[in-house]
Protein backbone atom coordinates (compact mmCIF):
# COMPACT_ATOMS: atom_id res chain seq x y z
CA UNK A 1 0.00 0.00 0.00
CA UNK A 2 2.93 2.35 0.66
CA UNK A 3 4.27 1.76 -2.86
CA UNK A 4 0.88 2.66 -4.31
CA UNK A 5 0.64 5.80 -2.17
CA UNK A 6 4.17 6.86 -3.15
CA UNK A 7 3.32 6.41 -6.83
CA UNK A 8 0.27 8.59 -6.36
CA UNK A 9 2.29 11.21 -4.46
CA UNK A 10 4.75 11.48 -7.35
CA UNK A 11 1.93 11.78 -9.87
CA UNK A 12 -0.01 14.33 -7.83
CA UNK A 13 3.04 16.49 -7.14
CA UNK A 14 3.03 17.69 -10.74
CA UNK A 15 -0.56 18.93 -10.82
CA UNK A 16 -2.15 18.99 -7.37
CA UNK A 17 0.15 19.81 -4.47
CA UNK A 18 -2.73 19.71 -1.94
CA UNK A 19 -3.55 16.14 -2.90
CA UNK A 20 0.15 15.24 -2.88
CA UNK A 21 0.44 16.66 0.64
CA UNK A 22 -2.51 14.57 1.86
CA UNK A 23 -1.03 11.46 0.28
CA UNK A 24 2.47 11.98 1.69
CA UNK A 25 0.96 12.69 5.11
CA UNK A 26 -0.79 9.32 4.83
CA UNK A 27 2.52 7.67 3.94
CA UNK A 28 4.39 9.16 6.90
CA UNK A 29 1.47 8.37 9.24
CA UNK A 30 1.13 4.75 8.08
CA UNK A 31 4.88 4.11 7.83
CA UNK A 32 6.64 6.62 10.10
CA UNK A 33 9.92 4.67 9.87
CA UNK A 34 10.05 4.79 6.05
CA UNK A 35 12.91 7.18 5.27
CA UNK A 36 12.03 7.61 1.59
CA UNK A 37 8.58 8.83 2.61
CA UNK A 38 10.18 11.58 4.68
CA UNK A 39 12.60 12.48 1.87
CA UNK A 40 9.72 12.71 -0.59
CA UNK A 41 7.80 14.81 1.93
CA UNK A 42 10.81 17.15 2.17
CA UNK A 43 10.91 17.55 -1.62
CA UNK A 44 7.22 18.45 -1.68
CA UNK A 45 7.60 20.89 1.22
CA UNK A 46 10.61 22.51 -0.40
CA UNK A 47 8.71 22.87 -3.66
CA UNK A 48 5.94 24.62 -1.76
CA UNK A 49 8.41 27.08 -0.19
CA UNK A 50 8.26 25.48 3.25
CA UNK A 51 12.00 25.21 3.83
CA UNK A 52 11.76 24.82 7.61
CA UNK A 53 9.44 21.85 7.29
CA UNK A 54 11.59 20.39 4.50
CA UNK A 55 14.67 20.65 6.69
CA UNK A 56 12.92 18.77 9.50
CA UNK A 57 11.67 16.08 7.12
CA UNK A 58 15.16 15.57 5.70
CA UNK A 59 16.60 15.33 9.19
CA UNK A 60 14.00 12.68 9.99
CA UNK A 61 14.89 10.74 6.83
CA UNK A 62 18.59 10.77 7.73
CA UNK A 63 17.83 9.83 11.33
CA UNK A 64 15.81 6.83 10.15
CA UNK A 65 18.34 5.80 7.52
CA UNK A 66 21.83 7.27 7.97
CA UNK A 67 22.85 5.50 4.75
CA UNK A 68 20.27 7.30 2.57
CA UNK A 69 22.82 9.15 0.45
CA UNK A 70 20.27 11.24 -1.46
CA UNK A 71 18.75 12.53 1.78
CA UNK A 72 22.28 13.31 3.03
CA UNK A 73 23.06 15.34 -0.10
CA UNK A 74 19.72 17.17 -0.08
CA UNK A 75 20.11 18.01 3.62
CA UNK A 76 23.66 19.16 2.88
CA UNK A 77 22.36 21.39 0.07
CA UNK A 78 19.86 23.02 2.40
CA UNK A 79 22.38 23.53 5.18
CA UNK A 80 24.90 25.00 2.75
CA UNK A 81 22.24 27.35 1.41
CA UNK A 82 21.53 28.56 4.95
CA UNK A 83 25.21 29.01 5.77
CA UNK A 84 26.07 25.90 7.79
CA UNK A 85 28.97 24.96 5.55
CA UNK A 86 30.75 22.75 8.11
CA UNK A 87 27.73 20.49 8.61
CA UNK A 88 27.01 20.46 4.86
CA UNK A 89 30.59 19.32 4.21
CA UNK A 90 30.21 16.54 6.76
CA UNK A 91 26.99 15.33 5.09
CA UNK A 92 28.51 15.44 1.59
CA UNK A 93 31.47 13.39 2.82
CA UNK A 94 29.12 10.82 4.34
CA UNK A 95 27.16 10.59 1.08
CA UNK A 96 30.30 10.08 -1.01
CA UNK A 97 31.55 7.44 1.43
CA UNK A 98 28.30 5.56 0.82
CA UNK A 99 28.14 6.20 -2.92
CA UNK A 100 31.44 7.31 -4.50
CA UNK A 101 29.66 7.88 -7.80
CA UNK A 102 27.56 10.78 -6.46
CA UNK A 103 27.45 13.23 -9.32
CA UNK A 104 28.69 16.67 -8.32
CA UNK A 105 29.38 15.76 -4.71
CA UNK A 106 33.17 15.73 -5.08
CA UNK A 107 33.08 19.26 -6.49
CA UNK A 108 30.92 20.42 -3.57
CA UNK A 109 33.35 18.79 -1.15
CA UNK A 110 36.36 20.53 -2.74
CA UNK A 111 34.66 23.92 -2.63
CA UNK A 112 33.45 23.55 0.93
CA UNK A 113 36.73 22.12 2.17
CA UNK A 114 38.46 25.32 1.09
CA UNK A 115 35.73 27.44 2.68
CA UNK A 116 35.59 25.50 5.96
CA UNK A 117 39.09 24.16 6.46
CA UNK A 118 41.13 26.60 4.39
CA UNK A 119 43.61 25.83 1.66
CA UNK A 120 46.97 24.11 2.10
CA UNK A 121 50.07 26.15 1.47
C-alpha positions as CSV (number, residue, x, y, z in Angstrom):
1,X,0.0,0.0,0.0
2,X,2.9,2.3,0.7
3,X,4.3,1.8,-2.9
4,X,0.9,2.7,-4.3
5,X,0.6,5.8,-2.2
6,X,4.2,6.9,-3.1
7,X,3.3,6.4,-6.8
8,X,0.3,8.6,-6.4
9,X,2.3,11.2,-4.5
10,X,4.7,11.5,-7.3
11,X,1.9,11.8,-9.9
12,X,0.0,14.3,-7.8
13,X,3.0,16.5,-7.1
14,X,3.0,17.7,-10.7
15,X,-0.6,18.9,-10.8
16,X,-2.2,19.0,-7.4
17,X,0.1,19.8,-4.5
18,X,-2.7,19.7,-1.9
19,X,-3.6,16.1,-2.9
20,X,0.1,15.2,-2.9
21,X,0.4,16.7,0.6
22,X,-2.5,14.6,1.9
23,X,-1.0,11.5,0.3
24,X,2.5,12.0,1.7
25,X,1.0,12.7,5.1
26,X,-0.8,9.3,4.8
27,X,2.5,7.7,3.9
28,X,4.4,9.2,6.9
29,X,1.5,8.4,9.2
30,X,1.1,4.8,8.1
31,X,4.9,4.1,7.8
32,X,6.6,6.6,10.1
33,X,9.9,4.7,9.9
34,X,10.0,4.8,6.0
35,X,12.9,7.2,5.3
36,X,12.0,7.6,1.6
37,X,8.6,8.8,2.6
38,X,10.2,11.6,4.7
39,X,12.6,12.5,1.9
40,X,9.7,12.7,-0.6
41,X,7.8,14.8,1.9
42,X,10.8,17.1,2.2
43,X,10.9,17.5,-1.6
44,X,7.2,18.4,-1.7
45,X,7.6,20.9,1.2
46,X,10.6,22.5,-0.4
47,X,8.7,22.9,-3.7
48,X,5.9,24.6,-1.8
49,X,8.4,27.1,-0.2
50,X,8.3,25.5,3.2
51,X,12.0,25.2,3.8
52,X,11.8,24.8,7.6
53,X,9.4,21.9,7.3
54,X,11.6,20.4,4.5
55,X,14.7,20.6,6.7
56,X,12.9,18.8,9.5
57,X,11.7,16.1,7.1
58,X,15.2,15.6,5.7
59,X,16.6,15.3,9.2
60,X,14.0,12.7,10.0
61,X,14.9,10.7,6.8
62,X,18.6,10.8,7.7
63,X,17.8,9.8,11.3
64,X,15.8,6.8,10.1
65,X,18.3,5.8,7.5
66,X,21.8,7.3,8.0
67,X,22.9,5.5,4.7
68,X,20.3,7.3,2.6
69,X,22.8,9.2,0.5
70,X,20.3,11.2,-1.5
71,X,18.8,12.5,1.8
72,X,22.3,13.3,3.0
73,X,23.1,15.3,-0.1
74,X,19.7,17.2,-0.1
75,X,20.1,18.0,3.6
76,X,23.7,19.2,2.9
77,X,22.4,21.4,0.1
78,X,19.9,23.0,2.4
79,X,22.4,23.5,5.2
80,X,24.9,25.0,2.7
81,X,22.2,27.4,1.4
82,X,21.5,28.6,4.9
83,X,25.2,29.0,5.8
84,X,26.1,25.9,7.8
85,X,29.0,25.0,5.6
86,X,30.7,22.7,8.1
87,X,27.7,20.5,8.6
88,X,27.0,20.5,4.9
89,X,30.6,19.3,4.2
90,X,30.2,16.5,6.8
91,X,27.0,15.3,5.1
92,X,28.5,15.4,1.6
93,X,31.5,13.4,2.8
94,X,29.1,10.8,4.3
95,X,27.2,10.6,1.1
96,X,30.3,10.1,-1.0
97,X,31.5,7.4,1.4
98,X,28.3,5.6,0.8
99,X,28.1,6.2,-2.9
100,X,31.4,7.3,-4.5
101,X,29.7,7.9,-7.8
102,X,27.6,10.8,-6.5
103,X,27.4,13.2,-9.3
104,X,28.7,16.7,-8.3
105,X,29.4,15.8,-4.7
106,X,33.2,15.7,-5.1
107,X,33.1,19.3,-6.5
108,X,30.9,20.4,-3.6
109,X,33.4,18.8,-1.1
110,X,36.4,20.5,-2.7
111,X,34.7,23.9,-2.6
112,X,33.5,23.5,0.9
113,X,36.7,22.1,2.2
114,X,38.5,25.3,1.1
115,X,35.7,27.4,2.7
116,X,35.6,25.5,6.0
117,X,39.1,24.2,6.5
118,X,41.1,26.6,4.4
119,X,43.6,25.8,1.7
120,X,47.0,24.1,2.1
121,X,50.1,26.2,1.5
